Amino acid sequence: MRSAARTASRATVAVLGAAALTLGLASSASAATVNRTISDGGSYTLSVTAPSTAPASGANVNVTGSGFNQAQGIYVGLCAVPAGVDVNNQSTWNSKPTPCLGGQDETGSTGASHWINNEWHWMSPNNASPYTSGAGGTGGFNVNIHVKAKINASVTCGQSGVTCAIVTRADHFDSNDRKYDVYVPVTFS
């Protein structure tokens, strides 16, 4: 009997410890929401919520969005903020966010980006999905991507003046369209 009580006690301590650890991890990663209103055959208020901090070694993070034109495919990923772009001033968002972690990952091999579109998502089932239906015919998404500070061999977030953000941007069918760029700045610890 004493052994069963000890086992139950240890199990309770383990569950409570795991819950405390999970709560600690959830509260240490804060999230930020950025909104942008655009005109593209209609008026769309884009909203993107993503973590504002992440571990430098890498982590899977959840990114949500709403208000998107379902006729425009987008990528969601971590990118370096281009020179001349101020993430706090949308009038400067006129340069393509690049380089991005994993590049333009159309195959889903890195998990570093996600392609949201309603027509071609079936071509890349590892990292693509259709928009979810939103208010007024707009589209949304809820995806997980992998982020880490080192984007490539020569670009690391937080080093040599490189700032980074979790971004949305028009997909490869319209990669020069800057209207769908939304920046949620992220720092790495």
N, C-alpha and C positions, 0 to 999 in steps of 0.2 A: 504494500500500500504506500509506503514511504517513497518508493521509487517512482510510482505513478504520479504522486503529488509533486515530486521534484521535477519530473519530466513536464508536467503541465505548467509548473511555475516557470521553467526555462522557456517553454514555448510562448508563454504570455510575455515574458521579457523580450524575447526575440521579435515578436510581432510589434510590441510597443517601440522597440528600437528601430525597426524598419520603418514604421510609420513616422517617427520623429525624423529619420534621415530623409525620407521622401518629402515631408513637409519642409525641411530645411532646404532641399534642392529646389523645390517649387518656389519658395519665397525669395531665394537668392537671385533668381533670373527674372528681372523686371521686364515688362513689355511696354512698348510704345505704339501709339496709333497715329498715322499720318493720313490726312485727307487732302484730296486735290479735286477741283471741279474743272472739267474740260468740256469742250464742244466738239463733237464728232458725229455729225448727222443727227444730233440730239445732245442734250446736256446730261453729263454723267458725273456723279460725285464718287470718285474712287476712294476707297478706304482700305488701308493695309495695316494690320497689327502683327508685330513681330517682336522677339526679344531684343532688348537694347544692350544686353551683355551676354557673353558666352565664354567658355573656357578656350584658351588659345590652342590647346591640343585637339579640340574638335568636339562637336556635340550635334545630335539631331535636334532640330528646333521646329516648332509648329508655327506656321504663318497662315493668317486668314485674310481674306479680302472680300470686298463687296462693291457693288455699283458699277461693274465693268460692262462694256459693250460686248455682248456675246458673239458678235461678228468679228471681233479683233482678238486673235490669239496673243498670249503673253507668256513670258518666262518669269519665274520667280526664282531668285538665287542671291548669292552673296557676291558683290562686286566692289572693286575699288571705285571711289568717287573720283570722277575725272577732274583735272585741273580746270578751274574757273567755275565749277559747280559748288554752290553753297546749299547744303541740304536744308537750310532754314529759309531759303529764298527761292520760291518756285520759278521766278522769272529767269533764273540762271540755269534751269534744268534743260539745256539745249545741246548737251553732248552725250553721246551714248555711254552708259555705264559699262566700263571695261577696264582691265581684264576682270573676268568673273571666275570664281572657283569652279573648276571642272569644265571651263570653256562653254561652248554651246552644246551641251550634252543632250543630243537628240536621241541617244540610245538608252539613257538611264544608267550608264555604267558607273558613274561616280556618286549618284544620289545627291549631288550638290545643287541641282536645279530641278524645277518641275515645269512642264509645259502645259498650259491651260488653253484649251480650244475646243470648239464644238464640232469641228469637221474632221480633223485628222488625228485626234487623240489615240485612236486604235492603232496607229502606225508605231507607236512607242509605248507599249503598255507598262513598261517599268517606270517611266517617269512622266506620263502624260495622263490627263483626265479632262473630262468636259466640265464646263462651268456648272455650278448648281444654280437653280432658278432663284432669282431675287425679285424684289419689288419693282414694278413697272417694266418687267422684261429684262432687267439687268442681271448680270451674272456675278457669282461669288466663287470662292474656293476655300479649302481648308486642307493644307498640304504640310508634309514634313520634308525638310531638306537638311543636308549635312553641312555644317559650317565649321571652319577652322581659320586661324589667323593667316597661315601661309597659303596664299592664293596660287602662286607658282614659284619657280626657282628664284625670281628676282623681285617679287612683290609680296610683302608681308604687312598685314593690317597693323597699324600702330607703330611702324618703323619707317624711318626716312621720310616722314611727313605724309605717309599713306593713311588716308581715312577710308573706312569701309561702311557699307550699308547693305541691308537686305533690301533688294529692289524688285520691282516689277518693270518690265519693258516689253515693247512689242516684239512678237516672235520673228523668226527668220523669214517669214513671208512679207514682213513690213518693217525690217530692222532699222530703217532710218526715221521712223515715226517716233518722236519724243513725247507725244501726248500721254502715253501710257506709262511713262517713267514715274515711279513713286519711290522715294528713298526713306527707309527707316534706319537711321544711323545705329551702328553696333560697335561696341568696344570689346576687347578680349582681355581676359584676366590671366 
